Amino acid sequence: MSDAVRLDGVAKTYGSTTALADVSLAFEAGTVHALLGENGAGKSTLVKILSGLARPDRGTVTLFDQQVVFADRSSSSALGIETAFQEIPLVPDLSVADNLLLPNQPRHFGFLLDRKVARDQVAAIGKEFEIDDVDPRTPVRELDLSLRQKVEITRAITRKPRLLILDEPTAALSKADVEWLGRRIQALKTAGTTVILVTHRMPEVHEFCGRMDILRNGRHVGSFAVGEISDEAVFKHIMGRSVQVTFPARNSSPSSAEPLLSARDLKAGRLLESVTLDVRPGEIVGVAALQGMGQLELFNALFGAERVLSGTILINGQRAHFAGPSDAIDAGIGYVPEDRKIQGLALHRSGAENASIPIVSEFSLLGVVDAATERARVDEAFSAVNLHPRALYQTAAEFSGGNQQKMVLAKWLLTHCRLLLAFDPTRGVDVGTKHEIYGILRRFAEGGGGVLLHSTEVPELIGLCDHIAVLYRGRIAAELAHGEATEETVGTWMLGSGGRARAVA
């Protein structure tokens, strides 16, 4: 079978950083093909080149036997390439319906929107793609990250591409939504569409893909049939060394200190009904939940970003009222949010500016920042999270997702916060960066801080946390000590079946 797309000697640099170094590889037509590599390996740059968002410095791209040069994203789309990006480029203030149909909304006389046809088209899309439970009039900004990702994937598929690129599509998806994605991929494969799946998750490579290519440090280091080599060998190609999935050791004795955080009967937003929990110094407390069970409202309320409807928040035993995030920051709370690019960083500002935002008043006078002091303070925090010194000067947009997440963590380390709220902090990062983040969180706890951690990966919660609170329909369904938590028990409680399963046993 012929190739859908082939790259020959493709190179791309950004300043002194080599993103791709003479990469040559091919993706066979009609197949599902995995693209693997750690953050910063060059995957995002390759995706941008194929999507028309970046031009190679040298080398050629051949699409269905025709050498092509993409001037922009629209020219890539015109030739049959669509991309569903991890950092979702939907228009947040427009409705789900508008985002699905743009830029091809049905019109009368070429300019008047045909609302009836638009409604019918969106209804048909919703039914076909199993998203008809979402009100198409809802502004995209009101959807949680998982639903936004499903809308982005649906939008790309409805344009009937010859080549579909899925950029970390499962990073924001629940287990049920990953199964939803599997059905979409199978339908595309049956229709003869070529799919490139960018992922860090080997179970999905085995389930969805026939072949995989691996990038490391901007170079192509291997092409294999799925199953040809072991997962351990795959990780060795990705990292350049062997990697074992391990978690930092925890303090075996439970903390008896007074809680840093106590939430009592907390109710917030539409989904959080009543939550009571404590986080003590030295602890990492996990929050396990399926999509839409109130976990986002819980974290936002604890950071002053969501109004508390009832219940109380105690910080170091003192009742706290947060009018906004600045009050929470003053109370010693940091927040690694759901979407680092929108909520965690100012992408077009330097690393130093991003990290110093919460404490810039400490080294500024009359609005003038002492840049030397700022850089010195930030450099210390960047060293603690293993960020290269160049991150001080480069914009946040220039860094990989993993390094962006470490930048967010460094920002809160600079504030010397006592409580860190971490909402799925390893989403969309490679295995090496995951291990670094695990170490950062554990060291923070060992230094006397407390961590409240939500993760969509249950093994991560089990490996990292001292105990786990399982949320179901806005309430704590179960609290499990480290020794009690298994994937089966946590998963059963997440589904709301824990009590019944225990009764049957």
C-alpha positions as CSV (number, residue, x, y, z in Angstrom):
1,M,0.0,0.0,0.0
2,S,1.2,3.5,-0.8
3,D,2.1,6.1,1.8
4,A,-0.4,8.8,2.9
5,V,2.4,11.1,3.9
6,R,6.2,10.9,3.8
7,L,8.7,13.2,5.3
8,D,12.3,13.3,3.8
9,G,15.1,15.1,5.7
10,V,12.7,17.5,7.5
11,A,14.5,19.9,9.8
12,K,13.2,22.8,12.0
13,T,14.9,25.0,14.5
14,Y,13.6,27.7,16.8
15,G,16.5,30.0,17.6
16,S,19.2,27.8,19.1
17,T,16.8,24.9,19.7
18,T,16.6,22.1,17.2
19,A,13.1,20.8,17.1
20,L,13.5,18.4,14.2
21,A,16.8,17.2,12.8
22,D,16.6,15.6,9.3
23,V,13.6,13.5,10.1
24,S,12.6,10.9,7.5
25,L,9.5,8.7,8.0
26,A,6.3,7.6,6.4
27,F,2.7,6.9,7.4
28,E,1.0,4.2,5.3
29,A,-2.3,5.1,3.8
30,G,-5.4,3.6,5.5
31,T,-3.6,2.7,8.7
32,V,-3.7,3.9,12.3
33,H,-0.1,5.0,13.2
34,A,1.3,6.0,16.6
35,L,3.8,8.8,17.0
36,L,5.7,8.5,20.3
37,G,8.3,10.5,22.1
38,E,8.7,12.4,25.3
39,N,7.8,16.1,25.6
40,G,10.3,18.1,23.6
41,A,11.1,15.2,21.2
42,G,9.7,17.0,18.2
43,K,6.2,15.5,17.9
44,S,4.4,18.9,18.3
45,T,6.6,20.5,15.6
46,L,6.0,17.6,13.2
47,V,2.2,18.0,13.8
48,K,2.5,21.7,13.2
49,I,4.3,21.2,9.9
50,L,1.7,18.7,8.7
51,S,-1.1,21.1,9.9
52,G,0.3,24.1,8.1
53,L,1.2,25.9,11.3
54,A,5.0,25.8,10.8
55,R,7.3,25.5,7.7
56,P,10.3,23.2,7.7
57,D,13.7,24.9,7.3
58,R,14.6,22.1,4.9
59,G,13.4,18.8,3.7
60,T,10.2,17.8,1.8
61,V,6.7,16.6,2.7
62,T,4.9,14.3,0.2
63,L,1.1,13.9,0.6
64,F,-0.5,11.0,-1.4
65,D,2.4,11.0,-3.9
66,Q,2.4,14.8,-4.3
67,Q,5.1,17.0,-2.9
68,V,3.4,19.8,-0.9
69,V,4.2,23.1,0.9
70,F,1.6,24.3,3.3
71,A,1.3,28.1,3.5
72,D,-1.1,27.9,6.4
73,R,-3.6,25.7,8.2
74,S,-6.3,26.3,5.6
75,S,-4.0,25.0,2.8
76,S,-3.3,21.9,4.8
77,S,-7.0,21.4,5.3
78,A,-7.8,22.0,1.6
79,L,-5.5,19.0,0.8
80,G,-7.3,16.7,3.2
81,I,-5.4,17.0,6.5
82,E,-7.3,17.7,9.8
83,T,-5.9,17.9,13.3
84,A,-7.6,17.6,16.6
85,F,-5.2,19.4,18.9
86,Q,-4.5,18.6,22.6
87,E,-4.6,22.3,23.5
88,I,-8.1,22.7,22.1
89,P,-8.4,25.6,19.6
90,L,-12.2,25.9,19.7
91,V,-13.7,29.4,20.0
92,P,-14.7,29.5,23.7
93,D,-17.4,32.2,23.5
94,L,-19.2,30.5,20.6
95,S,-21.7,27.6,21.0
96,V,-20.9,23.9,20.5
97,A,-23.0,24.1,17.3
98,D,-21.1,27.1,15.9
99,N,-17.7,25.4,16.6
100,L,-18.8,22.2,14.9
101,L,-20.0,24.0,11.7
102,L,-17.3,26.7,11.4
103,P,-16.3,27.8,8.8
104,N,-18.8,26.0,6.7
105,Q,-22.1,27.1,8.2
106,P,-25.1,26.7,5.9
107,R,-26.2,30.1,4.5
108,H,-29.0,31.7,2.4
109,F,-27.7,33.7,-0.6
110,G,-24.1,33.1,0.6
111,F,-24.3,35.3,3.7
112,L,-27.5,34.7,5.8
113,L,-27.2,31.8,8.3
114,D,-29.8,29.1,7.6
115,R,-30.6,28.3,11.2
116,K,-32.9,25.4,10.4
117,V,-30.4,23.6,8.3
118,A,-27.7,24.3,10.9
119,R,-29.9,22.8,13.6
120,D,-30.5,19.7,11.5
121,Q,-26.8,19.3,10.7
122,V,-25.8,19.6,14.3
123,A,-28.5,17.2,15.5
124,A,-27.3,14.6,12.9
125,I,-23.7,15.1,14.0
126,G,-24.7,14.7,17.7
127,K,-26.5,11.5,17.0
128,E,-23.7,10.0,14.8
129,F,-20.9,10.9,17.2
130,E,-22.8,10.2,20.4
131,I,-22.6,13.7,21.7
132,D,-26.3,14.4,21.5
133,D,-26.5,14.7,25.3
134,V,-24.6,18.0,25.0
135,D,-26.9,21.1,24.4
136,P,-25.5,22.5,21.1
137,R,-26.4,26.0,22.3
138,T,-23.9,25.8,25.2
139,P,-20.9,28.1,24.9
140,V,-17.8,25.9,24.7
141,R,-16.2,27.7,27.7
142,E,-18.9,26.1,29.9
143,L,-17.9,22.5,28.9
144,D,-15.4,20.6,30.9
145,L,-12.1,19.7,29.3
146,S,-13.2,16.1,28.3
147,L,-16.3,17.4,26.5
148,R,-14.3,20.1,24.8
149,Q,-11.9,17.4,23.5
150,K,-14.8,15.3,22.2
151,V,-16.2,18.4,20.3
152,E,-12.7,19.1,18.9
153,I,-12.3,15.5,17.7
154,T,-15.8,15.5,16.3
155,R,-15.2,18.8,14.5
156,A,-12.1,17.4,12.8
157,I,-13.8,14.1,11.7
158,T,-16.9,15.8,10.3
159,R,-14.6,17.6,7.7
160,K,-14.0,14.1,6.2
161,P,-10.2,14.3,6.1
162,R,-8.0,11.9,4.1
163,L,-5.4,12.2,7.0
164,L,-6.5,12.8,10.6
165,I,-4.0,13.8,13.2
166,L,-5.1,13.2,16.8
167,D,-2.7,15.1,19.1
168,E,-2.8,13.5,22.6
169,P,-6.6,12.9,22.3
170,T,-7.0,10.8,25.4
171,A,-5.1,13.1,27.8
172,A,-8.4,14.8,28.7
173,L,-10.7,11.8,28.3
174,S,-12.3,9.5,30.9
175,K,-12.1,5.8,30.4
176,A,-15.6,5.8,28.9
177,D,-14.6,8.6,26.5
178,V,-11.5,6.6,25.5
179,E,-13.8,3.8,24.4
180,W,-15.8,6.4,22.5
181,L,-12.6,7.5,20.7
182,G,-11.9,3.8,19.9
183,R,-15.3,3.6,18.1
184,R,-14.4,6.7,16.1
185,I,-11.0,5.4,15.1
186,Q,-12.4,2.0,14.1
187,A,-15.0,3.8,11.8
188,L,-12.2,5.9,10.3
189,K,-10.0,2.9,9.7
190,T,-13.0,1.1,8.0
191,A,-13.5,4.1,5.8
192,G,-9.9,4.0,4.7
193,T,-8.8,7.2,6.5
194,T,-5.2,7.5,7.7
195,V,-4.9,8.3,11.3
196,I,-1.8,9.5,13.1
197,L,-2.2,9.1,16.9
198,V,0.2,11.2,19.1
199,T,0.1,9.6,22.5
200,H,2.1,8.7,25.6
201,R,-0.1,5.8,26.6
202,M,1.0,2.3,25.4
203,P,-2.4,0.6,26.1
204,E,-3.9,2.8,23.5
205,V,-1.1,2.1,21.0
206,H,-1.8,-1.6,21.4
207,E,-5.6,-1.2,21.1
208,F,-5.8,1.3,18.2
209,C,-2.5,1.2,16.2
210,G,-0.7,-1.0,13.7
211,R,2.6,0.7,13.6
212,M,4.5,3.2,15.7
213,D,7.4,5.7,15.1
214,I,9.5,7.2,17.8
215,L,11.1,10.6,18.1
216,R,13.8,11.5,20.6
217,N,15.6,14.9,20.8
218,G,14.2,15.9,17.4
219,R,15.4,12.7,15.7
220,H,13.6,9.7,14.3
221,V,15.0,6.7,16.3
222,G,12.7,3.8,15.4
223,S,9.8,2.5,13.4
224,F,8.1,-0.7,14.5
225,A,5.0,-2.8,14.1
226,V,3.0,-2.7,17.3
227,G,3.9,-5.8,19.3
228,E,7.3,-6.2,17.5
229,I,9.1,-5.0,20.6
230,S,8.2,-4.9,24.3
231,D,6.9,-1.8,26.0
232,E,10.1,-1.6,28.0
233,A,12.0,-1.4,24.8
234,V,9.7,1.3,23.5
235,F,10.3,3.4,26.6
236,K,14.0,2.9,26.2
237,H,13.8,4.2,22.6
238,I,11.7,7.2,23.9
239,M,13.9,8.1,26.8
240,G,17.3,6.8,25.7
241,R,17.4,4.8,28.9
242,S,15.4,2.2,30.7
243,V,12.4,3.5,32.6
244,Q,10.4,1.7,35.4
245,V,7.1,3.0,36.5
246,T,7.9,3.8,40.1
247,F,6.6,6.3,42.7
248,P,8.5,8.1,45.4
249,A,8.5,6.5,48.8
250,R,6.0,7.9,51.2
251,N,6.0,8.4,55.0
252,S,4.7,5.1,56.4
253,S,3.2,6.7,59.5
254,P,0.0,8.8,59.0
255,S,0.3,12.5,59.9
256,S,-1.2,13.5,63.3
257,A,-0.7,17.2,62.7
258,E,-3.5,19.7,62.6
259,P,-5.0,19.9,59.0
260,L,-3.7,22.6,56.7
261,L,-7.0,22.4,55.0
262,S,-10.4,21.3,56.3
263,A,-13.5,21.4,54.0
264,R,-16.8,20.8,55.8
265,D,-20.0,20.0,53.9
266,L,-18.7,22.1,51.0
267,K,-21.2,22.8,48.2
268,A,-20.3,24.8,45.1
269,G,-21.4,25.1,41.5
270,R,-23.9,22.7,39.9
271,L,-22.1,19.5,40.7
272,L,-20.5,19.7,44.1
273,E,-23.1,18.7,46.7
274,S,-21.4,18.1,50.0
275,V,-17.7,17.3,50.6
276,T,-15.9,16.9,53.8
277,L,-12.1,16.2,53.8
278,D,-8.8,17.2,55.4
279,V,-5.3,17.6,54.1
280,R,-2.5,17.6,56.7
281,P,1.2,18.6,56.4
282,G,3.2,15.8,54.7
283,E,0.2,14.3,53.0
284,I,-0.8,13.8,49.4
285,V,-4.6,13.3,49.4
286,G,-6.1,11.9,46.2
287,V,-9.5,12.8,44.7
288,A,-10.7,10.0,42.3
289,A,-13.8,10.7,40.2
290,L,-15.2,10.1,36.8
291,Q,-15.9,13.2,34.6
292,G,-18.4,15.6,35.9
293,M,-18.7,14.4,39.5
294,G,-17.8,17.8,41.1
295,Q,-14.1,17.5,41.3
296,L,-13.5,20.6,39.2
297,E,-15.9,22.6,41.3
298,L,-14.2,21.4,44.5
299,F,-10.7,22.5,43.4
300,N,-12.0,25.8,42.0
301,A,-13.9,26.6,45.3
302,L,-10.9,25.9,47.4
303,F,-8.9,28.4,45.2
304,G,-11.6,31.1,45.3
305,A,-12.5,30.6,41.6
306,E,-15.9,29.2,42.3
307,R,-18.5,30.6,44.8
308,V,-19.1,28.4,47.9
309,L,-22.8,28.0,48.2
310,S,-22.7,26.4,51.6
311,G,-20.3,24.7,54.0
312,T,-17.0,26.0,55.4
313,I,-13.3,26.1,54.5
314,L,-10.7,26.1,57.3
315,I,-7.1,27.0,56.6
316,N,-4.8,26.1,59.6
317,G,-7.9,25.8,61.7
318,Q,-9.2,29.3,60.8
319,R,-12.3,29.8,58.8
320,A,-11.6,31.2,55.4
321,H,-13.7,33.3,53.0
322,F,-12.2,33.6,49.5
323,A,-13.6,36.4,47.4
324,G,-11.3,35.4,44.6
325,P,-8.0,33.5,43.9
326,S,-5.9,36.3,45.3
327,D,-7.4,35.6,48.8
328,A,-6.5,31.9,48.4
329,I,-3.0,32.8,47.3
330,D,-2.6,35.1,50.4
331,A,-3.8,32.1,52.5
332,G,-0.9,30.0,51.2
333,I,-2.7,28.0,48.5
334,G,-1.3,27.3,45.0
335,Y,-3.3,25.8,42.1
336,V,-2.1,23.7,39.1
337,P,-5.3,24.1,37.0
338,E,-7.1,21.8,34.6
339,D,-5.8,23.7,31.5
340,R,-2.3,25.0,31.9
341,K,-2.3,27.0,28.6
342,I,-5.5,29.0,29.4
343,Q,-5.6,29.1,33.2
344,G,-2.0,28.5,34.2
345,L,0.2,30.5,32.0
346,A,0.5,33.7,29.9
347,L,1.8,32.0,26.8
348,H,3.4,35.0,25.2
349,R,5.3,36.1,28.4
350,S,8.7,34.8,29.4
351,G,9.2,32.0,31.9
352,A,10.5,34.5,34.4
353,E,7.4,36.7,34.1
354,N,5.1,33.7,34.3
355,A,6.7,32.3,37.4
356,S,6.9,35.6,39.3
357,I,3.3,36.8,38.7
358,P,2.1,35.9,42.2
359,I,5.0,37.5,44.0
360,V,6.1,40.3,41.6
361,S,5.3,42.9,44.3
362,E,8.2,41.5,46.4
363,F,10.8,42.8,43.9
364,S,9.1,45.8,42.3
365,L,8.9,49.4,43.4
366,L,6.4,51.9,42.0
367,G,5.6,49.5,39.2
368,V,9.2,49.0,38.1
369,V,10.4,45.3,38.4
370,D,13.9,44.6,39.6
371,A,14.7,42.2,36.7
372,A,17.9,40.9,38.2
373,T,16.2,39.9,41.5
374,E,13.3,38.4,39.6
375,R,15.6,36.2,37.5
376,A,17.6,35.1,40.5
377,R,14.5,34.0,42.4
378,V,12.9,32.3,39.4
379,D,16.1,30.6,38.4
380,E,16.2,28.9,41.9
381,A,12.6,27.7,41.5
382,F,13.3,26.4,37.9
383,S,16.3,24.5,39.2
384,A,14.0,22.8,41.7
385,V,11.8,21.5,38.9
386,N,14.6,20.7,36.5
387,L,13.9,23.5,34.0
388,H,16.7,24.7,31.8
389,P,17.9,28.3,32.5
390,R,16.8,29.4,29.0
391,A,13.2,29.1,30.3
392,L,13.8,32.4,32.0
393,Y,13.9,34.2,28.7
394,Q,11.8,32.2,26.3
395,T,8.1,32.5,26.1
396,A,5.9,29.9,27.7
397,A,4.5,29.1,24.2
398,E,7.9,27.8,23.1
399,F,8.0,25.0,25.6
400,S,6.6,21.5,25.5
401,G,3.5,20.6,27.6
402,G,5.7,18.9,30.2
403,N,8.0,21.9,30.6
404,Q,5.0,24.2,30.7
405,Q,3.5,22.2,33.6
406,K,6.8,22.3,35.5
407,M,6.8,26.1,34.9
408,V,3.3,26.2,36.6
409,L,4.7,24.2,39.5
410,A,7.7,26.4,39.9
411,K,5.4,29.5,40.1
412,W,3.8,28.1,43.2
413,L,7.0,26.9,44.8
414,L,8.2,30.5,44.5
415,T,5.2,31.6,46.7
416,H,6.2,29.2,49.5
417,C,2.6,28.1,49.6
418,R,1.6,25.4,52.2
419,L,-1.2,23.8,50.3
420,L,-1.0,22.8,46.6
421,L,-4.1,21.9,44.6
422,A,-3.0,19.8,41.6
423,F,-5.7,19.0,39.1
424,D,-4.5,16.2,36.8
425,P,-1.0,17.7,36.7
426,T,0.5,14.9,34.5
427,R,-2.1,15.2,31.8
428,G,-0.5,15.0,28.4
429,V,3.1,14.7,29.6
430,D,5.6,11.9,28.8
431,V,6.7,9.2,31.3
432,G,9.9,10.9,32.2
433,T,8.3,14.2,33.1
434,K,5.6,12.3,35.0
435,H,8.3,10.9,37.2
436,E,9.7,14.4,37.7
437,I,6.3,15.7,38.7
438,Y,5.8,12.8,41.1
439,G,9.0,13.7,42.8
440,I,8.2,17.5,43.0
441,L,4.8,16.7,44.7
442,R,6.4,14.3,47.2
443,R,9.2,16.6,48.1
444,F,6.7,19.4,48.5
445,A,4.8,17.2,51.0
446,E,8.0,16.1,52.8
447,G,8.9,19.8,53.3
448,G,5.7,20.3,55.3
449,G,3.2,21.1,52.6
450,G,0.0,19.3,51.7
451,V,-1.2,18.3,48.3
452,L,-4.8,17.7,47.1
453,L,-4.4,15.7,43.9
454,H,-6.9,14.8,41.2
455,S,-5.8,12.5,38.5
456,T,-7.7,10.7,35.7
457,E,-5.2,7.8,36.1
458,V,-6.2,5.7,39.0
459,P,-2.8,3.9,39.2
460,E,-1.2,7.3,39.7
461,L,-3.5,8.1,42.6
462,I,-2.7,4.7,44.2
463,G,1.0,5.1,43.7
464,L,1.3,8.7,45.0
465,C,-1.4,9.3,47.6
466,D,-1.5,8.6,51.3
467,H,-5.2,8.2,51.1
468,I,-7.9,8.7,48.4
469,A,-11.3,10.3,48.6
470,V,-13.7,9.0,45.8
471,L,-16.2,11.5,44.6
472,Y,-19.5,10.3,43.2
473,R,-22.3,12.7,42.2
474,G,-20.8,15.5,44.2
475,R,-20.3,13.6,47.4
476,I,-17.5,11.6,49.0
477,A,-18.5,8.0,48.3
478,A,-15.5,6.4,50.0
479,E,-12.2,7.2,51.7
480,L,-9.5,4.6,51.2
481,A,-6.2,4.4,53.0
482,H,-3.2,3.6,50.9
483,G,-3.2,-0.1,51.7
484,E,-6.9,-0.4,50.9
485,A,-6.8,1.3,47.5
486,T,-6.6,-1.0,44.4
487,E,-7.7,-0.2,40.9
488,E,-10.7,-2.4,41.3
489,T,-11.9,-0.9,44.6
490,V,-11.3,2.7,43.5
491,G,-12.9,2.1,40.1
492,T,-16.0,0.4,41.7
493,W,-16.5,3.3,44.0
494,M,-16.1,5.8,41.1
495,L,-18.9,4.0,39.3
496,G,-21.2,4.3,42.4
497,S,-21.2,0.6,43.0
498,G,-18.8,0.3,45.9
499,G,-21.4,-0.1,48.6
500,R,-23.3,-2.7,46.6
501,A,-20.1,-4.6,45.8
502,R,-19.1,-4.6,49.4
503,A,-22.5,-5.8,50.5
504,V,-22.4,-8.7,48.0
505,A,-18.9,-9.7,49.2
